[in-house]
Amino acid sequence: MVKHQAYQPILITDASRSQQDQLHSRQVRYVVMMSIRVVCIVAGAILVGVKAPLLWLWLPLCAVGMVLVPWLAVLLANDRPPKEEHRFGARRRQRHLDDTPPRSLPAERPHPVIDAEP
């Protein structure tokens, strides 16, 4: 028995990223930000060691980098993309889909239907 149902195609550009891909990008972002913290610590130590001019300006900047960057790194590492129903574009897209009538398959390209029941 072949059933022809109206369908709404799913665009690959609308597909969300996989959980593993999201986790990997958050891990990379965390490592990069913590590397910036290490650079701030090393730069602060070198500036103190060589008694650099304008030390009063550079040390607070390095201290802010050492305190603020790890805090931001943790926040961004724990962040995830918004759920689909909370995204503005998804609501607008859904409203558009509700207004348009469903399309049916073209007659010249029938597709096989696999039915689990005999």
C-alpha positions as CSV (number, residue, x, y, z in Angstrom):
1,M,0.0,0.0,0.0
2,V,1.5,3.3,-1.1
3,K,0.6,6.4,0.9
4,H,1.2,9.9,-0.4
5,Q,1.2,12.4,2.4
6,A,1.9,16.1,2.3
7,Y,5.3,16.8,3.7
8,Q,7.5,19.7,4.6
9,P,11.1,19.3,3.6
10,I,13.8,19.8,6.1
11,L,16.6,22.0,5.0
12,I,20.1,21.0,6.1
13,T,20.8,24.7,7.0
14,D,18.1,24.4,9.6
15,A,19.7,21.4,11.2
16,S,21.2,22.0,14.6
17,R,24.8,21.1,15.4
18,S,25.4,17.8,17.1
19,Q,26.1,17.6,20.9
20,Q,29.6,16.4,20.3
21,D,30.3,19.2,17.9
22,Q,29.0,21.8,20.4
23,L,31.1,20.3,23.2
24,H,34.2,20.3,21.1
25,S,33.8,24.0,20.1
26,R,33.2,24.9,23.8
27,Q,36.3,22.9,24.8
28,V,38.5,24.7,22.2
29,R,37.1,28.1,23.3
30,Y,37.9,27.3,26.9
31,V,41.5,26.2,26.1
32,V,42.1,29.3,24.1
33,M,40.8,31.6,26.8
34,M,42.8,29.8,29.5
35,S,45.9,30.1,27.3
36,I,45.3,33.9,27.2
37,R,45.3,33.8,31.1
38,V,48.6,32.0,31.0
39,V,50.0,34.7,28.7
40,C,48.8,37.4,31.1
41,I,50.5,35.7,34.1
42,V,53.8,35.2,32.2
43,A,53.7,38.8,30.8
44,G,53.1,40.2,34.3
45,A,56.0,38.2,35.7
46,I,58.3,39.4,32.9
47,L,57.2,43.0,33.2
48,V,58.0,42.9,36.9
49,G,61.3,41.2,36.3
50,V,62.6,43.7,33.8
51,K,61.0,46.7,35.6
52,A,59.3,47.9,32.5
53,P,58.3,51.5,32.0
54,L,54.6,52.2,32.7
55,L,54.5,49.2,35.1
56,W,51.6,50.9,36.9
57,L,49.5,50.6,33.7
58,W,50.5,47.1,32.5
59,L,50.2,45.2,35.8
60,P,46.5,46.1,36.4
61,L,45.8,45.1,32.8
62,C,47.5,41.7,33.3
63,A,45.6,41.3,36.6
64,V,42.3,42.0,34.9
65,G,43.2,39.4,32.3
66,M,44.1,36.9,35.0
67,V,40.8,37.4,36.9
68,L,38.3,38.2,34.2
69,V,39.3,35.8,31.4
70,P,38.9,32.6,33.5
71,W,35.5,33.7,34.7
72,L,34.4,34.4,31.1
73,A,36.0,31.1,30.0
74,V,33.8,29.1,32.5
75,L,30.7,31.0,31.5
76,L,31.2,30.4,27.8
77,A,32.3,26.8,28.3
78,N,29.0,26.0,30.1
79,D,26.9,27.9,27.5
80,R,24.9,26.1,24.9
81,P,22.9,27.2,22.0
82,P,19.3,28.4,22.7
83,K,16.5,25.8,22.4
84,E,14.8,25.9,19.1
85,E,11.4,27.2,20.4
86,H,13.1,30.2,22.1
87,R,14.9,31.4,18.9
88,F,13.3,34.3,17.1
89,G,14.1,32.9,13.7
90,A,12.4,29.6,14.5
91,R,9.2,31.2,15.6
92,R,9.1,33.4,12.5
93,R,9.9,30.3,10.3
94,Q,7.1,28.3,12.0
95,R,4.6,31.1,11.6
96,H,5.5,31.2,7.8
97,L,5.1,27.4,7.6
98,D,1.7,27.5,9.3
99,D,0.5,30.1,6.7
100,T,1.6,28.1,3.7
101,P,-0.3,25.0,2.5
102,P,1.6,21.7,2.6
103,R,3.2,20.7,-0.7
104,S,2.6,17.2,-2.1
105,L,5.2,15.1,-3.9
106,P,5.4,15.5,-7.6
107,A,3.6,12.8,-9.6
108,E,6.6,11.9,-11.7
109,R,8.8,11.1,-8.6
110,P,6.9,8.6,-6.4
111,H,8.8,7.4,-3.5
112,P,8.7,4.0,-1.8
113,V,7.0,3.8,1.6
114,I,8.3,1.2,4.0
115,D,5.4,-0.1,6.1
116,A,6.3,-1.9,9.3
117,E,3.0,-3.7,9.5
118,P,2.0,-6.4,6.9
